[in-house]
Amino acid sequence: MTTTADSRSDIPWVTQNHRLVRYEDAKISVMAPGLTFAALVFEGCRAYWSQARDDLLIFRLDEHMRRLAFSMSLLELDEPPSTEALVADILATLKANDFREDTYIRLQVYVDDWGSMTATAPTGSSVICRPRPRVADFEAGKPFIVSSWRRNGENASPPRVKASANYLNSRLAGLEAKRLGAGGAVLLNDDGTVSEGQGGCLFFLRDGVFVTPDGTSGILESVTRRTVLDIAGPLGIETEERPVGRTELYLAEEAFYCGTGQEIMPIVAFDGRQVGDGTPGPLTRRLQARYDAVVRGADDAPAAWCTPVYGDA
Ligand SMILES: Cc1ncc(COP(=O)(O)O)c(C=O)c1O
């Protein structure tokens, strides 16, 4: 199947509880704790079509699965699904749909059926894959605001856990950005330091160094952020992970937002203050180009970063 639209009709097959079913037949109970109490953790991965390898390559699947295992451990499920079973589900779902284009994979694990807030069974899981081309703003970038909402704290609803419950915080910030005509929102921590955007991490260039809030700054441990840190060094681009103050964003020479969905998306303003000359900067462009090469299986990218879908068929 080759399509670039983004709708349900593009997803004939999904996996639910390790079985392939038609999208319209995948159901959960309306009283499932995964729904009523947001007892749900998930991953969002991307698979990229590689022309050179004539294959679909899942990017950094091991890292996504490790993060999911950690998120599941916080749910304290009686019977968490194994990594092997979930990886098999992902491969089966991609193959069943015969996707041969850039694809987004949502993998979710939750408490199903009926139960209380602390129910730990039964476990449900599902894998939904859909065509997802690159966002248009990859080229032009977007202006961001600093949200009036604060990031949920480590001791309340820890951002390190990829739980749907955390996305109320993201939604509030995202809605505020939308209302104000901005493309995204930066969330600050209660102490005023910068955490991340509503659905991705932040980097900004200051005095020639790309700075990103460190792992204890209320961020999700992003696979894309890790990738940027990994690819920058060999390009001769210096990076630094540290606590960041809000007004440092206003000093940025370049900036971008990064995540599996957005990849590396330039930020052209913070709170109406132009970043650099208001267009995506040259170092951001170099990182984007390298990112695009590694996700599509460039020869000099680590082999473990790309899991072939059809190659092992
Ligand atoms: C809140 C938040 N931060 C960061 C990220 C980026 O994480 P990753 O690069 O692993 O997709 C995401 C992406 O889903 C996110 O939702």
The ligand as an SDF file (V2000), in Angstrom:
LIG
                    3D

 16 16  0  0  0  0  0  0  0  0999 V2000
    6.7210   15.1800   25.9750 C   0  0  0  0  0  0  0  0  0  0  0  0
    7.6540   14.6380   24.9590 C   0  0  0  0  0  0  0  0  0  0  0  0
    8.9620   14.9250   25.0440 N   0  0  0  0  0  0  0  0  0  0  0  0
    9.8570   14.4620   24.1580 C   0  0  0  0  0  0  0  0  0  0  0  0
    9.4600   13.6680   23.1030 C   0  0  0  0  0  0  0  0  0  0  0  0
   10.4690   13.1600   22.1290 C   0  0  0  0  0  0  0  0  0  0  0  0
   10.7620   11.8350   22.4130 O   0  0  0  0  0  0  0  0  0  0  0  0
   11.2760   10.8670   21.2680 P   0  0  0  0  0  0  0  0  0  0  0  0
   12.4160   11.5590   20.6130 O   0  0  0  0  0  0  0  0  0  0  0  0
   11.7090    9.6450   21.9730 O   0  0  0  0  0  0  0  0  0  0  0  0
   10.1450   10.6620   20.3490 O   0  0  0  0  0  0  0  0  0  0  0  0
    8.1210   13.3360   22.9730 C   0  0  0  0  0  0  0  0  0  0  0  0
    7.7060   12.5050   21.8400 C   0  0  0  0  0  0  0  0  0  0  0  0
    6.8280   11.7670   21.8510 O   0  0  0  0  0  0  0  0  0  0  0  0
    7.1920   13.8180   23.9140 C   0  0  0  0  0  0  0  0  0  0  0  0
    5.8940   13.5290   23.8130 O   0  0  0  0  0  0  0  0  0  0  0  0
  1  2  1  0
  2  3  1  0
  2 15  2  0
  3  4  2  0
  4  5  1  0
  5  6  1  0
  5 12  2  0
  6  7  1  0
  7  8  1  0
  8  9  2  0
  8 10  1  0
  8 11  1  0
 12 13  1  0
 12 15  1  0
 13 14  2  0
 15 16  1  0
M  END
$$$$
